[in-house]
């Protein structure tokens, strides 16, 4: 409907113009007569009457005036101003002078906005009056100069040219009749590098065939080892043996196993062993010239149709990754579409990426997750990087855990490491397997031996001096446990005058101070306590026996044995002080040394869970009274549960309440729909129990490493991505598949210019929109059936309005390579005065010679850049050559370069090679196109050799007059020899008798 309304508007506009034309003779395509390449308006001119092309082209539309009516289309936006892209005009151009292909410029001078300008056809570059079919490709200007569909290096006439300086390609330079030796024996291709002049340099590092020597190597590269050598065992092939072969440096590469890996259409051949020798290579396919439009890699460089001007809308597969990764693992082939005569970027391809340990072959080498070890996302393992192995899981020490994510282990989580020292808390803090060793305090209720501080070290444990006992008690002032006073220690007496048989002063001598003597064997009572107390139990007297003293020789009374002396009252039901009163001075009722159960926590918690009672010990206080001390060894309830130890720490009768899990434990998890678990690509993850420091409870963390269902199937990957048990369900096509499509009137499909487009299968398994199809258009008199009605240029008469041709009003010799001069264009228009249709007289867009301005450009178009300049721009570089011009880039000769220095003067010519006298070295030293022509006599040939000291040189060798092969040094050329097949040949160096060898011996039919 909108189309109909627009047409009505145009009819109204046209009617008004007709009326206005009668009144004021206005021009209907615009308010002013157009000039130049485009008008100033933005009106869609399609269908409007016109007299010349610019009536149809304006700021928003590019159009052509055909048979008095405009055919136009909207200009497309562009971004890089001044950039150029190819375009195609078809039969609108004069094909004798211009290509149907050309180029358009982003925002040319006649447009005010960043839009693509008019399509300007390429001019055929040729000699004056020559056939366009013989036009010359310029090889490095980015144009199809000879209009054969091939550009620059892809053109057959530009094989010596390369695309980019520094580019490399394989090479192998041997005579045609020796091509079979490539990739055999020791022979191997070399490399050529693209020079700054965009020409291929010499072939470097190639290995050419040499004379066979007895070394176990195929030196002459004929497939046989050490053959035809006296006293040398040759390795000859077996009759009928077949071997893969390929005799071109490009297309196939020999592998270590002797087979060949090929690209494009190239393939290896086979050679067969006959009479002990391998035949020539048969059935191989070597590189050919690229055939544009067939979508194949004819020249075997890995790129189909490179350099070709493709057919608009056509698609082809593409892949820029290494050939051996194509279609392997995660690598996918993409699609290219022909747009404006050039292949678009490769869309949808996936090349190799670094391995990510995700269960896929990311680097497309046929191996999944190599280098990832056993680590898979979600795996958990124990760890203790900060704990010595001999202390792991001892005492308080506990292992942590690590979680695998993306093929790498996380940091260690939850590890408990050993303390630097014990802290006397009943635990093995330093994790050495011993509790409270090296403890600087003491443990409640423990004891240790002690001595009175006044007892010298030398007397401790000597004679009657004995250690006492200290008890570990709570120090009320420091609130720490420490050992109490030393009780029961025996100090040394002032002297040893008791004459009791003991060393009372602990000096190592017994009774040395005793003056008393007695009758041997005589006994007497003894008692050293207060008078009268020996009669009050439990106190009693002892007895002393007279015995000889070994040290003094006297008979002395020995020690008092069996006496019980008074002691402090200790509330034990006895009269310890022997004063006749039992347990007097005892107010607490406890007996010193006794103990009782105690518990200071809530009574409801006692005996539940980990809670238990302790002990109180009865001790004598400083006041002399006996009393129970603090409660030792009791375990009180904790404020919260210690999750994961399976104990009732808060003693409420419940184990690990509010604890969701045991700290550090891990379990499988899955948060997707239950029915999808472990189906297709879906798999379980793992979650780990962790402590919440704010609540003191534990809970499982997030589910890591799980794979849940994809939103939709990824069609064509052969996997059940949505995990419903069916692979690629709902997919009607495979990702990347393409099919023909057409959105025009079905009756026009395949007629005239109308052609199919393509639909590409997306990741949703459905074909996308149709793109690239060509639908009917208005007939534009271009030799094509534009409206696809089966008739070409129907209703077209006379000159094809809108056609164009190249023009140049200067000298044709101005149009030299790299000059500034350019041809222009003339359009076919209708003369408003005569009504005749003819090409314009104005040459639009041409660039004529001008004065040289020292800008690195050949402004005067004479083929020489900046030749009249007396100064230059510092840093500018130009080509130079001081030899004869006809020798430049011939043989060994090559041009150099000059650099504009700071004083604005060019430096001397650097890097040039000029002709030198010819020497015998297999090179064209004088650069006349001939090699070694002056250094060898007629009938001789110069051959490059390597001397024993490693130096290279050349020698002149005799030629066989009847055979072009080169004879060995001092060899002879024998007459024709009749072969078994009736043919005749000459054999260099072959002999039948000594006389054939010029004085040398004829051995095994060879001159020695």
C-alpha positions, 0 to 999 in steps of 0.5 A: 500500500505504501508503495502505491501511495509513493507512486501516486505522490511521484505522479502528482510531482511529475504532473506539477513539473509538466505544468511548471515546465510549460510555464518556466521550463523547469528541470523535473529531477531537481530545481536546478540543472545538475552538474558534475557527478551528483545533484544537491537534492536527496530525492529518490529519483527512481522512475523520474524523467531525465536527460543525463546521469547526474539528473538521477544521482544526488546526495542520497541516491546513486542513479543512471539515466536510461531511456529517459528515466532514472534507475536509482538506489540508496547510497550506503553509509561508510566510515573511513573517508577516502577508502575504496571498495570494488563495485560492478557496473556490468554492461553499462561501461564501454568494455573495450576501454573499461572493466565492468568492475570498478571502485567507489570511494567513501565520501568523494568531493561531490557528497556532503555526508559519509556515504559511498560515491558512484561506481567508477569502472577500472580502465583497461591498462594496455598499449595503444591500439592493443587488444583488451584481451592482451591487457597487462595486469599491473600486479600491485595496484589492487585492480583487475587491470586486464579484466580477467577476474584476477587481481595482482598476484593471483593473475597469471601474469604476476607470478613473479610478484608477491603481495607483502614484503617479508612474505615467504613461500616454498621454492625449488629451482632445478631443471624441468627434467629433474623435478621428480627429485623433489621430496625424495632422498636428501632433496628438499624445498627452500624458501623465497622471501618477498622483497621491498619491490614486491618481487620474489627473492632467490630460493634459499636453503633448498637442497638440490641433488648431488653426485651419489657417494657411499654414505647410506644417503640418497644424494642424487634423490632418485629413490635409490641409495648408494647405487652404481658405486664400486664396492658400495652396497646399494639399497635397491627397491623391491620389484613392484614396490610402491612409494608416495611421491610429490614433485612440487614445492607447494601443495603437499608436505612430506611427513616423517612417515614418508606420506604427504599432507596436502591442501586444496586440490593437490594430492600426492602421486605414486611411483613404482619400482621397476628393474630396481629403480623407482619410476617417475611420480604418477597420478599426482595433482600439482598447483594450478592457476586459481579458477575463479568461481568454482569455490576450490583451492586450485593453487593449493595455498589454502585459500579458495578463489583468492584474488578473484572478483566473486559473484555477488551473494555467493557463499563459500566455506572458510577456515583461517585456522591450521588445516589439520585442525579444521573440523577437529574438536571445537573448531568449526568451519565458517561461511563467507559471502560475496559482497561488492565483488569481494569475499566478506570476513569469515563468519561463524568459524571457530579456530583453535584456542588454548586448552581450558580443562572443560571436557572439550578439545579446545586446541583441536589437536584430537586430545581433550583437556591434555595438560590438565592432569586429573583435575576437573572442575568441581574436584576436591582434594585434601591439602596442607601446604603449611604443615609438615607431613609428620604433623598432619592431622596430629593434635590440633592440626587439620588438613584443608581442602582445594577445589578444582576450577577451570583445570586449576586447583584453588588455594588451600581452604580451612587448614589448621597449622601447628602453633609455635609453642605449647600453651598448657591447655591440655592440647597438643598445640604444636602437633608433635604427638605430645600434649603440653610438652615444653609448657611454661605453666603447669596443668591443674592438679599436677605435682613436681619435686622440689627443694628448699631454696636454702639447700645448696645444689651440692647437698640435694639428694645427699644424706638425709636431704630429700625433695618435697612436692609442689602442687599446681594450683590457680594463682588468684592474683595472676589468674594463671596456674602455677606450682605452690609452695614446696612441702615435705622437703628435708633440709641439711642439719647444721652438723652431724652430731646426732650420732644417729648413723645418718649424714644429717648435714648432707656433706657425704660423711655420717656422724663425723661430728659425733663424740659419743661412743657405745657398746656394739649392739646396744640399743636405746630409745630415742625421740626428738619431739617435744617432751611428753608428746611421745606418749600421745598417739600417734607420736612414739619413741624410736630406737637407736642401735650402737654400730661401728662407724666405718669412717671414724673407727668408733662405735656410735649409736645409729639413727633413730628408727621408728620414732613418730614425731608431731606434725601439723594438724591436717584434719585427717581424724588423727592427733597429728600434733600429739597435743591430745586433741584430734583435728583441733584447728580444723574449721572446714571439715576437710582432710588435707590431701583428700578430694571431692567431685565438683561442677560449677556449670548449670546442673542440667548440663552436668553429665550431658554431652562433653560436660563432666565434673572435676575435682577439688583438693583439700589443702591447708591455706596460709591461715593454717586452715584446711579448705577445698581449692578450685574445681580442676578438670571440669568441662563446661558447656560451650556457647555454640556447637562445634560443628562436625565433631559429632559431640554435644558441645553445649550439653543440651542433649543434642549433637551438632544441632543447627549444624548443616554439615561437617566442616570441610566435607564435600558432596555432589550437588545439582540445582537443575531440573531433577529429570535432567540430572546426569543426562546429556551434557548435564552433570553433577557439581560439588559443594563443600561445607564451610563455617559461617563466622557470624552464626558459628554454624556450618552450611554447604556452599554453592554448587560448583562445576555443575552443568545444567541444561542449555536453553536450547540445543546446539544443533549439529554438535551431536550432544544433548545440550538441553539434557532431555535425553534426545540429541539435537531434538527440534533441530531441522538443520546442522549449524553452518549448513546452507541451502538455496532460497529465493524471496522474489516472485516464484515465476522469476526465479532463475530467469535473467539476473534473478538468482537464488540466495542462501540461508545459513543454519544458526545455533537454534537449528533453524535456517535464518533469513535469505540473503544474497538473492537477486530479485527483479529490477527495472530494465536498465538496458545493460544487456541483461534481463533485469526484470527477469521476464525472459527478455533482455533489454526489452523497450530499450532503443538507441544509446544506453543512457548511463553507460560510461567510458574511461577518458584521459586528455593528456598523453597516454604515457603519463599513466605509468605505474605509481604516478599521480596521473589517473584517467577519468570517466565520461557518461552517455547522456542526451543532448538537450539541444539536439536530442542526440545521445552521446558521451560527454566531452568533459573527462570527469575525475581525470588527474593530469600531470603537474609540477614535481613537488617533492612529496614522494609521488610522481606528480609530473607522471614521467615515471620518476619520483621527485627527480627535479627536487633539490631538497627532501623531507627528512626520513623520506625513502626513495628507490635508486640505482646507479647502473644501466637501467636495462640491468636493474633487477636483472641477474644479481643486480638490484636497486637500492634506496636513499634516505632523506637526511636531516639536512634535507639531502638524500644519502648515497644509494644504499644496498644496490648491486650493479653489474660485475664481470662474469665469473664461473659461479652459476650466476648472472654477474654482468646482469645481461640475462645470461649466466656464465656466458663469458667464463666457459668455452663452447661445449662447456657448462659452468656448475656450482660445486663445494670444495673440501674446505667448504668454500663454493665455486664453479667449474667448467664441465664438458658437454656431450655433443649428442646429449645436453647432460653434463659429463663428470670432470675429465669424462668422455661423451660416448656415441649413441647406444642402442637401448632395448626399446629401440631408442638411442641415447648418449651416456656421459662417462660410459666406457668399454675399454681404456682407450675410451678414457683418455689414458684413464682406466675403464672399470665397471664401464666407467672411467676411473 
